[in-house]
Amino acid sequence: MLGAGFAMLAGAGAHAQSGRLQLPPAPTAPQTPVPQQLPAAPVARLEFDEAIARALARNPTVQLAATSITRAEALLQQSRSIILPAVSGSITNITLDSARGFSGGITQPQNQVLFSADANVPILAPAQWAAVNQARDQIIVATRSVAETRQQVAVAAAEAYLSVIAAKRQVDVEERALENARAHTEYADKRFQGGVGSRLNQLRAAQTMSTEQTRLEAVRLALLRAQEALGVLVVEDGPVDAASDPVFEEPPPVSESEWMARRPDIQFQQAVISAAERVVSDSWKDYLPTASVDFQPLSVAPAGLFQPANTWRLAISLQEVFYEGGARKAAAKLRNVSLDQSKLQLTDLQIQARSEVRVARESLASFERALVSARLASDQANQVLDISTRAFEVGATTNLEVIDAQREARDTDTARALAEDAVRHSRLNLLVALGRFPK
């Protein structure tokens, strides 16, 4: 047994003296065919302002909201019709089995045609008159609601546009990382084939390249999804690409009352409160009487003995409800509750608006500071990668340091892209919070 052990040690020593310890060849995995990438479909490219304009002009959500204005105008016309004169007419033909009469005279012919008309004019309708003004207020409310919806669609389109830019930055980062990994793999292959490298270094480099290829496919898919989302918002039948980075203006310092009045959600809620206040102030008109004039001309052919050919009737009526079971008091109470709820909602919106402005300002300042650090870290990591690659080429380090430097450079480039995206979103959020977007 000892002889066999010495024989094994001697054999190992002989192999070592011959130059290198010979390892058994690594088993090769069956090669899986890589599916061919389909040619990319042409993608429309839009500038930021053009994308926002298309979203506001074409998006069905905005168009659907605009129908509320038409509906409010129709309700106004309907309420006005109640206080305007109403005229109607009718023709009636009456045929009896025989004529009616006595003493040889005909009181009612066998066949008669009656021509009648009716004209009714309200002359006292306080509640209906108040309803007309209340309907006008609803047009203003609907208009403010459309403005709020337009802002929501514009913000969604802007965020989708920025998401496309962020996804393109990620694709650029992964493409650079893949290029670095491919160059390192090719160098490791040449060293291994030349007899100065190792199979382990070759596999490590190839593994890194495969990982980067996987990540690149993922970010390309994320870019396509972002482009499709932008295409949906601008109502384009296909993906839409961002042509360039938007430049957001620096908002000037303004007072709270000024920027608060610019916000569409605040304007909408203030319109709701104004409409509710008018309804409450008009509640007393429900107790006033109503009056109308009714004029009815009548023509009969042929005329009867007791029925002249042409007659008319004029009626003036006055109506007052003395008791209705408390319905008017309940209605007034509901109107007051609705007004109180609207005021509370406005207070809540104002608190949220102040918070949004504070958070947007602090977020922008914080992300701008973080961006400075992210850019510095990215530059430093790429310098480390360059130094590590050069050192490996002259044999001063191993490929582990190169792979770590590649991974760190990729991560810091990703962090830089994310920081840039965060700054763009923060500037957009600040403009939205101040009511300055869309213009």
Legacy VTK file of the C-alpha trace (Angstrom):
# vtk DataFile Version 3.0
C-alpha trace
ASCII
DATASET POLYDATA
POINTS 439 float
0.000 0.000 0.000
2.832 2.380 0.821
4.431 1.478 -2.506
1.281 2.432 -4.352
1.152 5.734 -2.481
4.757 6.530 -3.360
4.032 5.613 -6.982
1.131 8.107 -7.067
3.255 10.889 -5.560
6.034 10.135 -8.009
3.633 10.283 -10.918
2.279 13.644 -9.711
5.801 14.989 -9.364
6.645 13.874 -12.865
3.626 15.660 -14.257
4.541 18.809 -12.310
8.086 18.752 -13.630
6.788 18.416 -17.185
5.276 21.919 -16.876
1.724 21.946 -15.479
-0.609 19.741 -13.549
-2.819 18.155 -16.198
-6.513 18.379 -15.334
-9.082 16.214 -17.026
-10.909 18.040 -19.837
-14.094 19.788 -18.718
-17.249 18.128 -19.956
-18.893 20.109 -22.672
-22.597 20.795 -22.369
-24.780 20.298 -25.403
-25.068 23.506 -27.329
-28.573 24.983 -27.321
-29.406 26.860 -30.495
-29.934 30.547 -29.811
-33.213 31.796 -31.360
-32.688 34.404 -33.996
-33.792 37.894 -33.036
-36.646 39.143 -35.197
-36.077 42.431 -37.014
-37.352 45.315 -34.957
-40.453 47.061 -36.215
-40.097 50.737 -37.070
-40.700 52.904 -34.039
-42.079 56.436 -34.262
-40.023 59.089 -32.493
-41.608 62.083 -30.802
-40.286 65.082 -28.967
-41.554 65.599 -25.435
-43.859 68.532 -26.189
-45.250 66.755 -29.253
-46.001 63.630 -27.219
-47.873 65.643 -24.581
-49.845 67.527 -27.246
-50.855 64.278 -28.957
-51.925 62.709 -25.690
-54.142 65.689 -24.869
-55.622 65.804 -28.369
-56.179 62.092 -28.981
-56.442 60.271 -25.692
-59.958 58.829 -25.215
-59.889 59.664 -21.509
-59.724 63.394 -22.314
-62.393 63.052 -24.982
-64.638 61.143 -22.603
-64.193 63.820 -19.939
-65.059 66.511 -22.493
-68.463 64.915 -22.987
-69.343 65.985 -19.448
-69.312 69.610 -20.646
-71.729 68.747 -23.445
-73.924 66.943 -20.938
-73.925 69.956 -18.589
-74.858 72.238 -21.480
-77.732 69.904 -22.384
-78.955 69.944 -18.783
-78.840 73.751 -18.830
-80.945 73.814 -21.966
-83.353 71.356 -20.369
-83.736 73.486 -17.242
-84.275 76.620 -19.319
-87.035 74.945 -21.306
-89.136 74.721 -18.144
-89.333 78.506 -17.734
-89.853 79.278 -21.422
-93.291 79.380 -23.101
-94.645 76.047 -24.261
-96.949 75.935 -27.315
-98.747 72.859 -28.568
-101.542 72.118 -31.057
-103.851 69.264 -31.906
-106.426 68.211 -34.538
-109.268 65.920 -33.511
-111.869 64.351 -35.805
-115.093 63.144 -34.151
-117.604 60.965 -36.030
-120.935 59.948 -34.449
-123.411 57.298 -35.585
-125.788 60.136 -36.438
-126.192 63.863 -35.980
-127.604 65.161 -32.721
-130.363 67.798 -32.463
-133.962 68.624 -31.679
-136.869 70.554 -33.246
-135.268 70.181 -36.646
-132.015 71.843 -35.531
-128.618 70.128 -35.354
-126.745 70.694 -32.134
-123.831 68.429 -33.043
-123.067 67.346 -36.598
-122.279 63.708 -37.300
-118.698 64.581 -38.257
-116.729 67.410 -36.664
-113.055 68.503 -36.835
-111.644 70.342 -33.821
-108.536 72.513 -34.134
-107.063 73.438 -30.755
-103.874 75.002 -29.439
-102.379 75.616 -26.026
-99.849 78.215 -24.941
-98.518 78.073 -21.371
-96.168 80.693 -19.931
-94.737 80.518 -16.396
-94.889 83.980 -14.897
-93.676 83.089 -11.403
-91.246 80.154 -10.984
-88.494 81.058 -8.481
-87.263 77.491 -7.964
-87.059 76.847 -11.702
-85.254 80.129 -12.307
-82.747 79.192 -9.638
-82.232 75.781 -11.295
-81.092 77.532 -14.483
-78.291 79.353 -12.671
-77.378 76.143 -10.867
-77.127 74.358 -14.225
-74.766 77.087 -15.464
-72.553 76.405 -12.449
-72.388 72.735 -13.449
-70.889 73.738 -16.802
-68.077 75.460 -14.914
-67.642 72.386 -12.714
-67.474 70.139 -15.782
-64.924 72.437 -17.418
-62.718 72.325 -14.305
-63.089 68.547 -14.226
-61.871 68.295 -17.807
-58.854 70.457 -16.948
-57.995 68.106 -14.084
-58.347 65.078 -16.364
-56.125 66.732 -18.967
-53.436 67.218 -16.349
-53.660 63.577 -15.291
-53.306 62.377 -18.886
-50.445 64.803 -19.542
-48.616 63.641 -16.418
-49.116 59.993 -17.390
-47.734 60.681 -20.865
-44.782 62.608 -19.417
-43.947 59.812 -16.995
-44.176 57.262 -19.804
-41.852 59.422 -21.904
-39.337 59.611 -19.046
-39.632 55.851 -18.539
-38.628 55.340 -22.161
-35.571 57.539 -21.635
-34.645 55.657 -18.459
-35.037 52.301 -20.234
-32.824 53.494 -23.090
-30.164 54.492 -20.569
-30.322 51.012 -19.057
-29.919 49.477 -22.510
-26.845 51.648 -23.102
-25.383 50.562 -19.759
-25.946 46.865 -20.458
-24.570 47.158 -23.993
-21.367 48.700 -22.643
-21.161 46.024 -19.964
-21.669 43.297 -22.567
-19.007 44.827 -24.795
-16.532 44.862 -21.900
-17.411 41.276 -20.996
-17.071 40.156 -24.618
-13.655 41.805 -24.946
-12.495 40.139 -21.727
-13.829 36.757 -22.896
-12.019 37.035 -26.212
-8.797 37.903 -24.402
-9.251 34.987 -21.988
-9.852 32.634 -24.972
-6.648 33.785 -26.666
-4.646 33.289 -23.477
-6.061 29.804 -22.986
-5.412 28.811 -26.583
-1.879 30.192 -26.302
-1.173 28.048 -23.275
-0.701 30.909 -20.817
-4.271 31.087 -19.512
-6.465 28.698 -17.640
-9.779 27.050 -18.325
-11.088 28.549 -15.085
-10.389 32.105 -16.226
-11.956 31.337 -19.587
-15.149 30.031 -17.960
-15.377 32.952 -15.567
-15.171 35.432 -18.433
-17.681 33.486 -20.515
-20.076 33.282 -17.558
-19.927 37.042 -17.087
-20.652 37.589 -20.777
-23.643 35.204 -20.672
-25.013 37.014 -17.625
-24.701 40.376 -19.370
-26.474 38.996 -22.440
-29.360 37.894 -20.218
-29.562 41.295 -18.554
-29.442 43.038 -21.919
-32.428 41.034 -23.179
-34.371 41.964 -20.041
-33.729 45.698 -20.352
-34.520 45.639 -24.077
-37.864 44.064 -23.286
-38.433 46.727 -20.598
-37.673 49.410 -23.194
-40.193 47.918 -25.616
-42.855 47.844 -22.915
-42.161 51.478 -22.033
-42.408 52.460 -25.699
-45.684 50.566 -26.047
-47.073 52.305 -22.948
-46.158 55.673 -24.419
-47.758 54.663 -27.722
-51.018 53.819 -25.962
-51.127 57.188 -24.196
-50.493 59.182 -27.385
-52.941 56.918 -29.287
-50.359 55.612 -31.738
-50.831 52.168 -33.265
-47.422 50.913 -32.200
-44.512 51.738 -29.887
-43.279 55.316 -29.638
-39.702 56.284 -28.846
-38.433 59.370 -27.041
-36.505 61.580 -29.442
-34.576 63.610 -26.857
-34.389 64.490 -23.187
-36.952 67.102 -22.105
-35.747 70.279 -20.478
-37.948 71.276 -17.556
-37.964 74.942 -16.638
-36.921 75.997 -13.198
-40.110 77.273 -11.513
-39.728 80.778 -10.091
-40.454 81.335 -6.403
-44.136 82.148 -5.945
-46.449 82.548 -2.998
-48.652 79.723 -1.806
-51.847 81.487 -2.817
-50.527 81.881 -6.366
-49.432 78.314 -7.021
-52.403 76.909 -5.117
-54.794 78.761 -7.439
-53.061 77.250 -10.500
-53.700 73.631 -9.550
-56.554 72.053 -11.569
-57.738 69.911 -8.651
-58.052 72.976 -6.419
-59.865 74.892 -9.169
-62.271 71.995 -9.637
-63.058 71.741 -5.928
-63.550 75.491 -5.629
-66.038 75.326 -8.515
-67.862 72.506 -6.734
-68.064 74.637 -3.571
-69.359 77.660 -5.479
-72.057 75.547 -7.100
-73.030 74.025 -3.744
-73.187 77.469 -2.106
-75.577 78.692 -4.789
-77.824 75.665 -4.262
-77.901 76.305 -0.518
-78.611 80.013 -0.934
-81.501 79.228 -3.299
-83.202 76.854 -0.871
-85.662 79.509 0.346
-87.104 79.799 -3.162
-88.660 76.368 -2.767
-91.237 77.974 -0.411
-92.403 80.588 -2.942
-95.599 80.051 -4.982
-95.644 79.404 -8.700
-97.921 81.008 -11.277
-98.579 80.468 -14.971
-100.801 81.756 -17.787
-102.534 79.303 -20.108
-104.180 80.354 -23.386
-106.226 77.833 -25.420
-107.851 78.792 -28.785
-110.374 76.306 -30.286
-111.881 76.044 -33.759
-114.679 73.614 -34.736
-115.898 72.791 -38.254
-118.761 72.578 -38.830
-120.075 74.464 -35.820
-122.916 73.131 -33.718
-125.976 74.876 -32.384
-124.452 75.378 -28.946
-120.847 75.316 -30.049
-119.442 78.341 -31.899
-116.923 77.902 -34.646
-114.082 79.824 -32.935
-113.553 80.235 -29.194
-110.662 80.779 -26.817
-109.886 80.279 -23.133
-107.460 82.169 -20.868
-106.523 80.836 -17.439
-104.211 82.301 -14.805
-103.241 79.926 -12.009
-101.354 80.428 -8.767
-100.138 77.446 -6.750
-98.640 77.237 -3.259
-97.705 74.113 -1.325
-98.458 74.525 2.382
-97.379 71.137 3.636
-95.396 68.388 1.907
-94.323 66.216 4.836
-91.003 67.976 5.476
-89.508 67.200 2.072
-88.222 70.749 1.556
-86.523 70.848 4.947
-84.850 67.515 4.255
-83.686 68.732 0.859
-82.212 71.884 2.414
-80.406 69.795 5.037
-78.902 67.552 2.338
-77.701 70.604 0.433
-75.942 71.932 3.538
-74.310 68.564 4.134
-73.088 68.481 0.527
-71.612 71.964 0.926
-69.827 71.003 4.151
-68.393 67.896 2.506
-67.109 69.937 -0.426
-65.359 72.373 1.913
-63.757 69.529 3.860
-62.537 67.991 0.611
-60.979 71.304 -0.369
-59.194 71.516 2.983
-57.863 68.000 2.488
-56.685 68.828 -1.030
-54.894 71.940 0.190
-53.073 69.958 2.889
-52.042 67.351 0.317
-50.941 70.066 -2.114
-48.674 71.703 0.451
-47.173 68.321 1.276
-46.619 67.544 -2.414
-44.785 70.822 -2.961
-42.559 70.327 0.091
-41.754 66.727 -0.831
-41.118 67.663 -4.470
-38.684 70.427 -3.505
-36.797 68.274 -1.009
-36.771 65.289 -3.358
-35.343 67.356 -6.183
-32.571 68.763 -3.966
-31.766 65.309 -2.585
-31.720 63.571 -5.963
-29.546 66.312 -7.455
-26.986 65.762 -4.680
-27.221 62.008 -5.181
-26.700 62.449 -8.915
-23.403 64.260 -8.322
-22.195 61.334 -6.205
-23.532 58.750 -8.665
-21.698 60.364 -11.566
-18.486 60.513 -9.567
-18.833 56.859 -8.526
-19.508 55.834 -12.129
-16.425 57.630 -13.398
-14.313 56.120 -10.638
-15.631 52.596 -11.257
-14.876 52.838 -14.972
-11.352 54.012 -14.169
-10.933 51.014 -11.849
-12.130 48.746 -14.663
-9.626 50.226 -17.074
-6.756 49.852 -14.589
-7.776 46.303 -13.644
-7.979 45.264 -17.315
-4.536 46.657 -18.055
-3.077 45.056 -14.955
-4.536 41.673 -15.910
-3.076 41.926 -19.390
0.442 42.279 -17.973
-0.150 39.555 -15.410
-0.224 41.815 -12.360
-3.643 40.593 -11.224
-6.188 37.865 -11.831
-9.342 37.950 -13.846
-11.374 37.958 -10.619
-10.431 41.583 -10.116
-11.417 42.322 -13.732
-14.809 40.620 -13.362
-15.472 42.436 -10.073
-14.505 45.730 -11.704
-16.831 45.017 -14.630
-19.726 44.261 -12.312
-19.037 47.359 -10.211
-18.802 49.565 -13.296
-22.113 48.194 -14.563
-23.817 48.712 -11.193
-22.535 52.260 -10.802
-23.554 53.117 -14.370
-27.006 51.743 -13.564
-27.136 53.801 -10.373
-26.134 56.866 -12.371
-28.906 56.268 -14.911
-31.421 55.769 -12.108
-30.266 58.970 -10.390
-30.657 60.929 -13.627
-34.147 59.489 -14.072
-35.025 60.399 -10.476
-33.948 64.011 -11.054
-36.071 64.266 -14.211
-39.102 62.826 -12.411
-38.559 65.152 -9.444
-38.502 68.212 -11.673
-41.693 67.041 -13.357
-43.350 66.364 -9.987
-42.441 69.843 -8.766
-44.001 71.465 -11.839
-47.132 69.354 -11.380
-47.366 70.192 -7.682
-47.091 73.895 -8.489
-49.776 73.652 -11.183
-47.324 74.555 -13.953
-47.671 71.355 -15.987
-49.028 71.081 -18.559
-48.570 74.644 -19.673
LINES 1 440
439 0 1 2 3 4 5 6 7 8 9 10 11 12 13 14 15 16 17 18 19 20 21 22 23 24 25 26 27 28 29 30 31 32 33 34 35 36 37 38 39 40 41 42 43 44 45 46 47 48 49 50 51 52 53 54 55 56 57 58 59 60 61 62 63 64 65 66 67 68 69 70 71 72 73 74 75 76 77 78 79 80 81 82 83 84 85 86 87 88 89 90 91 92 93 94 95 96 97 98 99 100 101 102 103 104 105 106 107 108 109 110 111 112 113 114 115 116 117 118 119 120 121 122 123 124 125 126 127 128 129 130 131 132 133 134 135 136 137 138 139 140 141 142 143 144 145 146 147 148 149 150 151 152 153 154 155 156 157 158 159 160 161 162 163 164 165 166 167 168 169 170 171 172 173 174 175 176 177 178 179 180 181 182 183 184 185 186 187 188 189 190 191 192 193 194 195 196 197 198 199 200 201 202 203 204 205 206 207 208 209 210 211 212 213 214 215 216 217 218 219 220 221 222 223 224 225 226 227 228 229 230 231 232 233 234 235 236 237 238 239 240 241 242 243 244 245 246 247 248 249 250 251 252 253 254 255 256 257 258 259 260 261 262 263 264 265 266 267 268 269 270 271 272 273 274 275 276 277 278 279 280 281 282 283 284 285 286 287 288 289 290 291 292 293 294 295 296 297 298 299 300 301 302 303 304 305 306 307 308 309 310 311 312 313 314 315 316 317 318 319 320 321 322 323 324 325 326 327 328 329 330 331 332 333 334 335 336 337 338 339 340 341 342 343 344 345 346 347 348 349 350 351 352 353 354 355 356 357 358 359 360 361 362 363 364 365 366 367 368 369 370 371 372 373 374 375 376 377 378 379 380 381 382 383 384 385 386 387 388 389 390 391 392 393 394 395 396 397 398 399 400 401 402 403 404 405 406 407 408 409 410 411 412 413 414 415 416 417 418 419 420 421 422 423 424 425 426 427 428 429 430 431 432 433 434 435 436 437 438
